[in-house]
Structure formats: structure tokens, C-alpha cells
Amino acid sequence: MTPVSDRLTTTFSALADPTRRAILARLARGETSVGELAEPFDMSLPAISKHLKVLERAGLVARGRDAQRRPCRLAAGPLHEVSDWVATYRRFWEQRFDQLETYLHQAQAPLPAPRKRKRTNARKSK
């Protein structure tokens, strides 16, 4: 079994390319063939296949077999690991923002009115 940090590295590496992210966005709508995936891109079918292989190695895409067709589908498991990893930092930043909010409320609170000093008779009677 691959350690989570190595899987995260592989997943983030696969997600680093905008073409691969676009492929995943398309697969989120449902399974489709490689040819259909390639249509909106200005690249060859072998180039799309290379992107799919990267996504498959990262566990983000699975290919099935349907007679002559090999439909691709999204395999979102690695994205769950990414979400869990990001959630740790989300909690950290939410705590920091809560602290900032508390500080800002305290800083914006009106200052108490200054106390009036008692007047003392400055002249002494003789």
C-alpha cells in the first residue's frame, strides 16, 4: 500500500495539468469514450490517451469494457484524500479568521469615556 503522502503527490501531479482537470470535469458528468473526451481539445487522440494514463496511474480514472468500447469514468477516491488533507488546513485558517474577527471586534469597540477629575481647591486659605 502506498503511503498517503505519496498518493497525494501523485494526485496533485495529475491535477497540475489543465487538460487533465478538464478531462475530470467532463467525466464528472458521466462515463464516456476516449474519442468523445478528445473532441473539445486541439490535440491528437494519442496525446489524450497519455493524459488518461497519467490520470489512471493516479487512480482518478477507470476504464471499463463494453464490447468494442472502453468507456472512461471518474474514480473520485483520490480526490477524497485530497479533500481530507485540505480540510486540515481549512480548520487552521478558520481558527485564524475567528481569532482575527475577535480582535477586530475588540479593536472597534468604543473606548470608555475618560473619567472626570475631581477639582481641588487650588488656593489655600490663610
C-alpha positions in Angstrom: 0.0 0.0 0.0 1.3 3.4 -1.0 1.6 5.9 1.9 -0.9 8.7 1.7 1.7 11.4 1.1 2.9 9.6 -2.0 -0.6 9.2 -3.2 -1.2 12.9 -2.6 1.9 13.7 -4.6 0.7 11.5 -7.5 -2.8 13.0 -7.3 -1.6 16.6 -7.2 0.8 15.9 -10.0 -2.0 14.6 -12.2 -4.2 17.6 -11.3 -1.5 20.1 -12.1 -2.3 20.0 -15.8 -5.3 22.0 -17.1 -6.1 19.4 -19.8 -6.4 16.6 -17.2 -8.5 18.8 -14.9 -10.8 19.4 -17.9 -11.0 15.7 -18.6 -12.0 15.0 -15.0 -14.6 17.8 -15.2 -16.1 16.1 -18.2 -16.0 12.7 -16.6 -17.8 14.1 -13.5 -20.9 14.3 -15.8 -20.7 10.6 -16.6 -18.6 8.0 -18.4 -17.6 8.5 -22.0 -15.3 7.2 -24.7 -11.8 8.4 -25.3 -12.9 9.8 -28.7 -15.7 11.8 -27.0 -13.2 13.1 -24.4 -10.8 14.2 -27.1 -13.4 16.2 -29.1 -13.1 19.6 -27.4 -9.3 19.5 -27.3 -6.9 20.6 -30.0 -4.7 17.6 -29.7 -4.3 14.1 -31.1 -6.0 11.0 -29.7 -2.6 9.6 -28.6 -2.0 12.8 -26.6 -5.3 12.5 -24.9 -4.5 8.8 -24.2 -1.3 9.9 -22.5 -3.2 12.3 -20.2 -5.7 9.5 -19.4 -2.8 7.2 -18.5 -1.5 9.8 -16.0 -5.0 10.1 -14.5 -5.3 6.3 -14.4 -1.9 5.9 -12.6 -3.2 8.5 -10.0 -6.4 6.4 -9.6 -8.6 9.3 -10.8 -9.9 7.5 -14.0 -11.0 3.9 -14.5 -11.6 2.3 -17.9 -14.3 -0.3 -18.4 -15.0 -2.7 -21.3 -18.3 -2.6 -23.2 -17.9 -4.8 -26.2 -15.6 -2.8 -28.6 -15.9 0.3 -26.5 -13.6 1.2 -23.5 -15.6 3.9 -21.6 -13.7 6.0 -19.1 -15.3 7.1 -15.8 -14.2 9.2 -12.9 -12.8 7.4 -9.9 -13.0 10.0 -7.1 -11.3 8.1 -4.3 -8.0 10.1 -4.5 -10.0 13.3 -4.5 -11.4 12.3 -1.2 -7.9 12.0 0.2 -7.1 15.5 -1.2 -10.2 16.9 0.4 -9.2 15.3 3.8 -5.7 16.8 3.5 -7.1 20.3 2.6 -9.7 20.1 5.4 -6.8 20.1 8.0 -5.6 23.4 6.6 -9.2 24.8 6.3 -9.7 24.2 10.0 -6.4 26.0 10.7 -7.4 29.1 8.6 -10.9 29.1 10.1 -9.5 29.3 13.6 -7.2 32.1 12.5 -10.0 34.0 10.9 -12.1 33.5 14.1 -9.2 35.0 16.1 -8.9 37.9 13.7 -12.7 38.5 14.0 -12.5 38.6 17.8 -9.6 41.0 17.6 -11.3 43.3 15.2 -14.5 43.4 17.3 -12.4 44.3 20.3 -10.4 46.9 18.4 -13.7 48.5 17.1 -15.4 48.6 20.5 -15.8 52.2 21.7 -13.3 53.3 24.3 -14.7 54.0 27.7 -15.3 57.7 28.4 -12.5 59.4 30.3 -13.2 59.8 34.0 -13.6 63.4 35.1 -11.1 64.5 37.6 -12.2 65.9 40.8 -11.4 69.6 41.2 -9.5 70.5 44.2 -9.4 74.0 45.6 -6.0 75.2 44.3 -6.0 78.2 46.6 -5.2 77.7 50.2 -6.9 79.9 52.7 -4.7 81.7 55.1 
